[in-house]
Amino acid sequence: MITLHGLTLQNFASGLREGKFSAREIIKEFFDYIKERDGVIGAYLSLDEDGALKAAEAADKAIAAGGNISPLLGAPIAIKDNMLIEGLSATAGSKILKDYRAAYDATVIKKLKKAGAVFLGKTNMDEFAMGSSTENSAFQLTKNPHDTKRVPGGSSGGSAAAVAGHMAIAGLGSDTGGSIREPASFCGVVGLKPTYGAVSRHGLIAMASSLDQIGPLTKTVRDAALLFREISGRDSMDATSADTAYGTELLEPELQKIKGLRVGLPKEFFGSGLSDEVSKTMDEAIASLKSLGVAFKEVSLPHAKYALSCYYIIMPAEVSSNLARFDGIRYAAGGRNGKQSDNLLERYLETRGEGFGPEVRRRVLLGTFVLSSGYYDAYYVKAQKVRRLMGQDFDKAFGDVDVIMGPVCPTSAFKIGERTDDPLAMYLSDILTIPANLAGLPAVSIPGRGAKGLPVGFQLIGRHFREADILGLGEYYERLASA
Amino acid sequence: MPLISKKDVAHLAQLARLKLSDAEADKLSGDLEEIVAYFKELESIDTSGVVPVAGGTDLTNVFREDEAGTSDDGGKGADQFPDKSGGLLKVPNIF
């Protein structure tokens, strides 16, 4: 019997096929371990033991029947609580959705169900994915499994902590400005934000629609590729989803091709403000990839330094619009049969005032401000123009190189409570992850080996729909360690 | 003269349909002031002739066929309404 700690999607699949264990056994073991450990970590908001055991039994039957078996059959996965699974709660970390139960499956869930994956439960997150530490959840704190005095990162902190804490083999998160990559870096797991349009957002509770993407959090790069390939693809329910086909190179990268990739180091990503451990992580990762034969080159992204300003105008503008639906009419903080005012305006004010937490209220107000007449051109349109320039910077850099590499976050996991009183300090955690969202590019956080102590990841950003390049490089970096 | 006074915050909160306490309006006015001051850096960038990016993709007019159909979920969405009558959403009087 292998332990939960050693399980990856890949070896789970082979163990299952070889009859080393049944899916039911492993799923049961996961729930036992979650009950023992999650009281300390707080990764999950809700569990679905009955549903998971049923799905595991179905997986075991499918194995017994033989035939064409998906690599994700029976695999225990944690889902961020902003994705809908029919019949289960989906709070998005907000009081306003405390009693909400999803009426349908998100497209990513539908695809994973078809592949036979098992959902253990829904994971904690910053309210409506607004935050970089999961401290903005209306329900609970999540602790970093590597040091429980520290945050797991956010907003997909629950999924990252579940995977890092061995309470799931893999997880799904969503990334609007770094919400998959930053927690992946803090928790020492792989986190992929796919190209904008690669994965359908149908059934994802929207935060900022021009930026949101769903992606995997896993223990290995190969697992990230497996999960990503399964959830990607065009969906008629998401008009921004693109018609793309990811071939075998995603799962079986060729060393000859990967060696030939040219990697750009943007000087703007290596300025002052990087902690010592982050610098060491970058040095080691660059040296490792050089040893493979990969060529490096300095590039420039002159508008990257404006990414934070740009993002904190565009994102809240979209937030203020997307969150208008939470109005006390269709969704109510008090849930069904809650006491509500008969006066419409009062009902709006009360529901939203009480149902939304402080960070959500702050961003809704900020978004309302930048969209209000008199400020619209000065802020919102200006930011949209700078976003264009930032995209052009990347286009230019990708004329010279195939992949761009940099840190994920200026620091490793910070202490719980350290940044909660200073919104701007919290926002600065995202400064190196936001550019990929603004430009719609795929980006992955890979756990580095250069720092002692807390985990630190490094970031690889690829051309649109070239997840194969960044995952391929990541995989060969990972193999160097185990060699 | 602050860019975003407490009075402005109260007005924005009304527009955004958020009830705020007096203390929170005070705090938010300070927060927004600091955040918006940070945006000043954008003024120095020459964006003349630059086409704004609207949305996250350059795909345009990706529409499904406009066909009439019936929902196949048996009205499950309506189960979650806070208040309903005969499977329909119940709303308070508007006028």
Interface residues (C-beta under 8 A of the other chain):
Chain A: E86 Y100 R101 A103 Y104 Y196 G197 S209 S210 L211 S236 A239 T240 A242 H303 Y306 L308 S309 C310 Y312 I313 S320 A324 D327 G328 I329 R330 Y331 A332 G334 G335 R336 N337 G338 Q340 S341 D342 N343 L344 L345 R347 Y348 L349 E350 R352 G353 E354 F356 P358 R361 R362 V364 L365 L366 G367 T368 F369 S372 Y379 V381 K382 A383 Q384 K385 V386 R387 R388 L389 G391 P423 L424 Y427 G440
Chain B: I4 D8 V9 L12 A13 L15 A16 R17 L18 K19 L20 E24 L28 D31 L32 E34 I35 V36 Y38 F39 E41 L42 E43 I45 T47 V50 V51 P52 V53 A54 G55 G56 T57 L59 V62 F63 R64 D73 K76 G77 D79 Q80 F81 P82 D83 L89 V91 P92 N93 I94
